[in-house]
Amino acid sequence: MFHPDGPSFFELARQALSSTTRGYDLLAPKFDHTPFRTPDELLLPLADAIGPADSIGSAIDLCCGTGAVMRVLRPLCTDRVVGIDLSTGMLEEAARRLEQAPGAATVVLEVQDALAMEYDQQFDVATSCGAFGHVLHDDQDNFAERVRNALVANGRFVFVTHPMPPLLSRAYLLSRAFNGAMHLRNALIDPPFVMFYMTFPLERAHEVLERHGFELDVRAPYAHTVYAPMRLVIATKRA
Ligand SMILES: C[S@@+](CC[C@H](N)C(=O)[O-])C[C@H]1O[C@@H](n2cnc3c(N)ncnc32)[C@H](O)[C@@H]1O
């Protein structure tokens, strides 16, 4: 459907009818051939913003999937780069893909729910890309607090999002149509597949993260690319 080596329409439909975790388990071998994998054009400026090689000790990538973000994080770390995800299938792909990844930091992959993680001031940097749609509106405060707890004082939570588009724009209307279909699917079929669009735009990121003691620095490194509406956010944990 997206790429000759990507999933077919029927494979995608089967995945969408599974639970979130089972869906990703099924998708894992072909995930990197879908647009759901965060592209390197978004990740390289993110890595540049964090700093040069060997400039931080440890980092964690939340909802790491097949390890796209960990690949660019590893050279920045002197100690370890941790990836957590609910899907064993995605983590198996990540392990395979990160074997040859540049950098010397230890790679750790763990099956963990980002909404239940209990790290205590262990990381200089936390990242999460392409996964906010899996965090329901009412879980965002819990998520923010757990990210805060995982970071050292002045640690940074770095991610990519976008300002909310105008209410009558195509992007906004498409996202609402998709979310409506997903609510309907979840009302009819159990277990649910939790994935909604535009749930953590810039405005909401400010609201939630500032409530949890972060200071946001919003940058536009994608201005001259096809990703022009996207913003890079560096949210620093106030001591
Ligand atoms: C669209 S993929 C993004 C993967 C990767 N971050 C990337 O940008 O290519 C979303 C990932 O989030 C994971 N996920 C969803 N909910 C999660 C949760 N509560 N805790 C941990 N991982 C979760 C899924 O299993 C999936 O691997």
The ligand as an ORCA input file, in Angstrom:
! r2SCAN-3c Opt
* xyz 0 1
  C       3.971      4.828     15.313
  S       5.053      3.835     16.286
  C       6.441      4.935     16.436
  C       7.752      4.199     16.598
  C       8.994      5.085     16.642
  N       8.983      5.962     17.798
  C       9.166      5.885     15.396
  O       9.057      7.107     15.482
  O       9.418      5.343     14.319
  C       4.343      3.882     17.912
  C       4.960      2.902     18.901
  O       4.449      3.199     20.195
  C       4.296      1.977     20.907
  N       3.385      2.227     22.032
  C       2.077      2.577     21.971
  N       1.589      2.784     23.214
  C       2.626      2.579     24.074
  C       2.766      2.672     25.496
  N       1.740      3.025     26.289
  N       3.973      2.388     26.038
  C       5.020      2.024     25.256
  N       4.957      1.935     23.905
  C       3.770      2.214     23.318
  C       3.804      1.012     19.849
  O       3.976     -0.333     20.244
  C       4.652      1.438     18.645
  O       5.840      0.700     18.572
*
